[in-house]
Amino acid sequence: MSSRYMYLDVNRLKVTLRLALNRLKLIREKTRTQSRVLRREVAKDLENDREGSARVKVEKIIREDYYFEALEMLENYCDLLIARIDLIDSKPECDKSIRTIVVSVIYSSTRAGVKELDTVRDLLAIKYGREFITDALEDRSGEVDQKLKSKLDISPPDESFVTSYLTEIARGYRVNWRNALDRDDDEDDNGSGSGSGGEKEPVKAREASPMRSPVKAEGTKLASSDLLDKLPSTPPSKKLSNKVALAQDGLEAETSPVPKKGSQKNDDDTPSLEELLGRFEALKRR
């Protein structure tokens, strides 16, 4: 048995662990209150379009949330050490069943901001020696609880993690907010959508354009009316009238004209103007 074993005041260690436990609870409650206040401030910043200020505050909220979880873990460790104080007192070396807990408490004494843990560390140094304490403070053996170690880490959080916190706070306080990256993506999507619509517009215009056949029919109708208006005042020859009739509907010219009632025929078999007009009226009715 080593000589340092005789100097450990177990009762003082037990009382100090209880004091540390009470201090941890007070700090944890204070941290919870500060986090709630900060969350309301972040919600106001998001509502007033001050995203930069909100991100700075969210980083502090994340650190406090991690710190809150670390304090909760240390409370459990202190409770467990109080329950196993006899195991600490009875063995000169740190027992394997509590080694991780002891090393984690020592490691946290310089990072948790709880002065009672400093006293616990000094008392354990009397029990286990300075070298054991130094190894635990630097985690040389890697026996510190890795979850507790990560919660006490002061490295800044990832930008994506900050954005997820902002989204949850905005949802919790019913603030209509979307991060700048999502807004940029939506603007890009809208821009590409309008571009594709612009390309399809000429196709629709071509589809809506009229067919050529109605234009031809309309032109034919106009040509026939113009032809009637441009008839000569003097009776044309029979040969000319036959050509006009063939050009109108593509049929062979009638060899015998159909005279109207009351119409008179010239002695030289040349149709009169009234007969020609009658023929055109008959063609128009077909």
MINUFI-375343 format. One record per residue (C-alpha): residue number from 1; chain; z, y, x. Coordinates in steps of 0.2 Angstrom, whole numbers, plus 5000, padded with zeros to 4 digits. Layout:
N
NUM / A / Z / Y / X;
...
***
This chain:
286
1 / A / 5000 / 5000 / 5000;
2 / A / 4995 / 5017 / 5007;
3 / A / 5007 / 5031 / 5010;
4 / A / 4998 / 5043 / 4998;
5 / A / 5002 / 5032 / 4983;
6 / A / 5021 / 5037 / 4984;
7 / A / 5017 / 5055 / 4982;
8 / A / 5008 / 5054 / 4965;
9 / A / 5017 / 5062 / 4951;
10 / A / 5011 / 5052 / 4936;
11 / A / 5020 / 5062 / 4923;
12 / A / 5013 / 5078 / 4929;
13 / A / 4996 / 5070 / 4929;
14 / A / 4998 / 5065 / 4911;
15 / A / 5004 / 5082 / 4906;
16 / A / 4990 / 5090 / 4915;
17 / A / 4977 / 5079 / 4906;
18 / A / 4985 / 5084 / 4889;
19 / A / 4983 / 5102 / 4893;
20 / A / 4965 / 5100 / 4899;
21 / A / 4962 / 5091 / 4883;
22 / A / 4968 / 5105 / 4872;
23 / A / 4959 / 5118 / 4883;
24 / A / 4943 / 5108 / 4881;
25 / A / 4945 / 5108 / 4862;
26 / A / 4947 / 5127 / 4862;
27 / A / 4932 / 5131 / 4873;
28 / A / 4922 / 5119 / 4863;
29 / A / 4926 / 5128 / 4847;
30 / A / 4923 / 5145 / 4855;
31 / A / 4906 / 5139 / 4861;
32 / A / 4901 / 5133 / 4843;
33 / A / 4905 / 5150 / 4836;
34 / A / 4895 / 5159 / 4850;
35 / A / 4880 / 5147 / 4847;
36 / A / 4880 / 5151 / 4828;
37 / A / 4880 / 5170 / 4831;
38 / A / 4866 / 5168 / 4844;
39 / A / 4856 / 5158 / 4831;
40 / A / 4857 / 5172 / 4818;
41 / A / 4851 / 5184 / 4831;
42 / A / 4837 / 5173 / 4836;
43 / A / 4832 / 5172 / 4818;
44 / A / 4832 / 5191 / 4816;
45 / A / 4821 / 5193 / 4832;
46 / A / 4808 / 5181 / 4825;
47 / A / 4808 / 5190 / 4808;
48 / A / 4805 / 5206 / 4817;
49 / A / 4792 / 5199 / 4829;
50 / A / 4802 / 5200 / 4845;
51 / A / 4798 / 5183 / 4851;
52 / A / 4802 / 5187 / 4869;
53 / A / 4819 / 5192 / 4866;
54 / A / 4822 / 5177 / 4855;
55 / A / 4816 / 5165 / 4869;
56 / A / 4829 / 5172 / 4881;
57 / A / 4843 / 5170 / 4868;
58 / A / 4837 / 5152 / 4864;
59 / A / 4838 / 5147 / 4883;
60 / A / 4857 / 5152 / 4882;
61 / A / 4859 / 5143 / 4866;
62 / A / 4852 / 5127 / 4874;
63 / A / 4864 / 5129 / 4889;
64 / A / 4878 / 5131 / 4877;
65 / A / 4873 / 5116 / 4866;
66 / A / 4873 / 5105 / 4882;
67 / A / 4889 / 5113 / 4888;
68 / A / 4897 / 5109 / 4871;
69 / A / 4891 / 5090 / 4872;
70 / A / 4898 / 5090 / 4890;
71 / A / 4915 / 5096 / 4884;
72 / A / 4915 / 5083 / 4870;
73 / A / 4912 / 5069 / 4883;
74 / A / 4926 / 5076 / 4894;
75 / A / 4938 / 5076 / 4880;
76 / A / 4935 / 5057 / 4878;
77 / A / 4937 / 5055 / 4896;
78 / A / 4954 / 5064 / 4896;
79 / A / 4960 / 5054 / 4881;
80 / A / 4955 / 5038 / 4890;
81 / A / 4964 / 5042 / 4906;
82 / A / 4979 / 5046 / 4897;
83 / A / 4978 / 5029 / 4888;
84 / A / 4976 / 5021 / 4905;
85 / A / 4988 / 5031 / 4915;
86 / A / 4998 / 5016 / 4920;
87 / A / 4982 / 5008 / 4927;
88 / A / 4981 / 5023 / 4939;
89 / A / 4999 / 5022 / 4944;
90 / A / 4999 / 5004 / 4947;
91 / A / 4984 / 5002 / 4959;
92 / A / 4982 / 5010 / 4975;
93 / A / 4963 / 5011 / 4974;
94 / A / 4953 / 5017 / 4959;
95 / A / 4950 / 5002 / 4947;
96 / A / 4932 / 4998 / 4942;
97 / A / 4936 / 4999 / 4924;
98 / A / 4940 / 5018 / 4925;
99 / A / 4930 / 5022 / 4941;
100 / A / 4915 / 5030 / 4932;
101 / A / 4927 / 5041 / 4921;
102 / A / 4938 / 5047 / 4936;
103 / A / 4923 / 5051 / 4947;
104 / A / 4915 / 5060 / 4932;
105 / A / 4931 / 5071 / 4928;
106 / A / 4932 / 5075 / 4947;
107 / A / 4913 / 5080 / 4947;
108 / A / 4915 / 5091 / 4932;
109 / A / 4931 / 5100 / 4938;
110 / A / 4920 / 5113 / 4948;
111 / A / 4906 / 5114 / 4934;
112 / A / 4915 / 5114 / 4917;
113 / A / 4925 / 5130 / 4919;
114 / A / 4942 / 5122 / 4914;
115 / A / 4956 / 5126 / 4926;
116 / A / 4967 / 5111 / 4921;
117 / A / 4953 / 5100 / 4928;
118 / A / 4956 / 5108 / 4945;
119 / A / 4974 / 5102 / 4944;
120 / A / 4969 / 5085 / 4939;
121 / A / 4957 / 5084 / 4953;
122 / A / 4971 / 5089 / 4966;
123 / A / 4983 / 5076 / 4959;
124 / A / 4970 / 5062 / 4960;
125 / A / 4966 / 5068 / 4978;
126 / A / 4984 / 5064 / 4982;
127 / A / 4982 / 5047 / 4974;
128 / A / 4964 / 5042 / 4981;
129 / A / 4962 / 5054 / 4996;
130 / A / 4951 / 5069 / 5001;
131 / A / 4936 / 5058 / 5005;
132 / A / 4935 / 5050 / 4988;
133 / A / 4936 / 5067 / 4980;
134 / A / 4922 / 5074 / 4991;
135 / A / 4911 / 5059 / 4987;
136 / A / 4914 / 5062 / 4969;
137 / A / 4911 / 5081 / 4969;
138 / A / 4894 / 5078 / 4977;
139 / A / 4890 / 5061 / 4968;
140 / A / 4886 / 5053 / 4984;
141 / A / 4888 / 5035 / 4976;
142 / A / 4879 / 5039 / 4960;
143 / A / 4893 / 5034 / 4950;
144 / A / 4895 / 5050 / 4939;
145 / A / 4889 / 5048 / 4921;
146 / A / 4871 / 5053 / 4921;
147 / A / 4872 / 5060 / 4904;
148 / A / 4886 / 5071 / 4908;
149 / A / 4878 / 5076 / 4924;
150 / A / 4862 / 5082 / 4914;
151 / A / 4872 / 5091 / 4902;
152 / A / 4881 / 5101 / 4916;
153 / A / 4864 / 5105 / 4924;
154 / A / 4860 / 5123 / 4925;
155 / A / 4841 / 5121 / 4927;
156 / A / 4831 / 5131 / 4914;
157 / A / 4824 / 5121 / 4900;
158 / A / 4805 / 5117 / 4897;
159 / A / 4795 / 5130 / 4888;
160 / A / 4790 / 5117 / 4875;
161 / A / 4809 / 5113 / 4872;
162 / A / 4812 / 5131 / 4869;
163 / A / 4798 / 5132 / 4857;
164 / A / 4805 / 5117 / 4847;
165 / A / 4822 / 5126 / 4846;
166 / A / 4813 / 5142 / 4840;
167 / A / 4804 / 5132 / 4827;
168 / A / 4820 / 5123 / 4821;
169 / A / 4830 / 5140 / 4820;
170 / A / 4816 / 5148 / 4810;
171 / A / 4816 / 5133 / 4798;
172 / A / 4835 / 5133 / 4796;
173 / A / 4835 / 5152 / 4792;
174 / A / 4819 / 5152 / 4782;
175 / A / 4809 / 5163 / 4793;
176 / A / 4791 / 5163 / 4792;
177 / A / 4786 / 5161 / 4810;
178 / A / 4774 / 5152 / 4821;
179 / A / 4773 / 5152 / 4840;
180 / A / 4759 / 5161 / 4848;
181 / A / 4750 / 5145 / 4854;
182 / A / 4748 / 5139 / 4836;
183 / A / 4741 / 5156 / 4830;
184 / A / 4728 / 5156 / 4844;
185 / A / 4723 / 5138 / 4840;
186 / A / 4721 / 5144 / 4822;
187 / A / 4710 / 5159 / 4827;
188 / A / 4699 / 5148 / 4837;
189 / A / 4697 / 5136 / 4823;
190 / A / 4692 / 5150 / 4811;
191 / A / 4680 / 5157 / 4823;
192 / A / 4671 / 5141 / 4826;
193 / A / 4671 / 5138 / 4807;
194 / A / 4662 / 5155 / 4804;
195 / A / 4650 / 5151 / 4818;
196 / A / 4644 / 5135 / 4811;
197 / A / 4643 / 5143 / 4794;
198 / A / 4631 / 5156 / 4801;
199 / A / 4620 / 5143 / 4808;
200 / A / 4618 / 5134 / 4791;
201 / A / 4614 / 5150 / 4782;
202 / A / 4595 / 5150 / 4787;
203 / A / 4594 / 5132 / 4781;
204 / A / 4601 / 5137 / 4764;
205 / A / 4588 / 5152 / 4763;
206 / A / 4574 / 5140 / 4766;
207 / A / 4580 / 5128 / 4753;
208 / A / 4581 / 5142 / 4740;
209 / A / 4564 / 5149 / 4744;
210 / A / 4551 / 5146 / 4730;
211 / A / 4537 / 5133 / 4732;
212 / A / 4520 / 5138 / 4736;
213 / A / 4512 / 5130 / 4721;
214 / A / 4519 / 5143 / 4708;
215 / A / 4512 / 5157 / 4719;
216 / A / 4495 / 5149 / 4718;
217 / A / 4496 / 5147 / 4699;
218 / A / 4501 / 5165 / 4697;
219 / A / 4487 / 5170 / 4709;
220 / A / 4474 / 5160 / 4698;
221 / A / 4480 / 5168 / 4682;
222 / A / 4479 / 5185 / 4690;
223 / A / 4461 / 5182 / 4696;
224 / A / 4455 / 5176 / 4679;
225 / A / 4462 / 5192 / 4671;
226 / A / 4454 / 5203 / 4684;
227 / A / 4438 / 5194 / 4682;
228 / A / 4437 / 5198 / 4664;
229 / A / 4441 / 5217 / 4667;
230 / A / 4427 / 5218 / 4680;
231 / A / 4413 / 5211 / 4669;
232 / A / 4397 / 5221 / 4669;
233 / A / 4393 / 5232 / 4655;
234 / A / 4376 / 5225 / 4654;
235 / A / 4373 / 5207 / 4650;
236 / A / 4371 / 5196 / 4665;
237 / A / 4358 / 5182 / 4667;
238 / A / 4361 / 5165 / 4661;
239 / A / 4362 / 5159 / 4679;
240 / A / 4376 / 5171 / 4684;
241 / A / 4386 / 5166 / 4668;
242 / A / 4385 / 5148 / 4673;
243 / A / 4392 / 5151 / 4690;
244 / A / 4406 / 5161 / 4683;
245 / A / 4411 / 5147 / 4672;
246 / A / 4410 / 5134 / 4686;
247 / A / 4421 / 5145 / 4697;
248 / A / 4434 / 5146 / 4683;
249 / A / 4438 / 5128 / 4679;
250 / A / 4426 / 5117 / 4690;
251 / A / 4417 / 5110 / 4676;
252 / A / 4398 / 5110 / 4673;
253 / A / 4391 / 5124 / 4664;
254 / A / 4387 / 5121 / 4646;
255 / A / 4368 / 5121 / 4643;
256 / A / 4369 / 5127 / 4625;
257 / A / 4379 / 5142 / 4621;
258 / A / 4390 / 5142 / 4606;
259 / A / 4387 / 5158 / 4597;
260 / A / 4400 / 5166 / 4586;
261 / A / 4397 / 5169 / 4567;
262 / A / 4388 / 5185 / 4565;
263 / A / 4381 / 5186 / 4582;
264 / A / 4363 / 5188 / 4586;
265 / A / 4352 / 5180 / 4599;
266 / A / 4339 / 5190 / 4609;
267 / A / 4321 / 5184 / 4609;
268 / A / 4321 / 5180 / 4627;
269 / A / 4336 / 5167 / 4626;
270 / A / 4348 / 5179 / 4636;
271 / A / 4366 / 5178 / 4629;
272 / A / 4373 / 5194 / 4623;
273 / A / 4389 / 5202 / 4629;
274 / A / 4398 / 5196 / 4613;
275 / A / 4393 / 5178 / 4617;
276 / A / 4399 / 5179 / 4635;
277 / A / 4416 / 5186 / 4629;
278 / A / 4417 / 5172 / 4617;
279 / A / 4415 / 5159 / 4630;
280 / A / 4428 / 5167 / 4641;
281 / A / 4440 / 5167 / 4627;
282 / A / 4437 / 5149 / 4624;
283 / A / 4439 / 5145 / 4642;
284 / A / 4456 / 5154 / 4642;
285 / A / 4462 / 5144 / 4627;
286 / A / 4459 / 5127 / 4636;
***
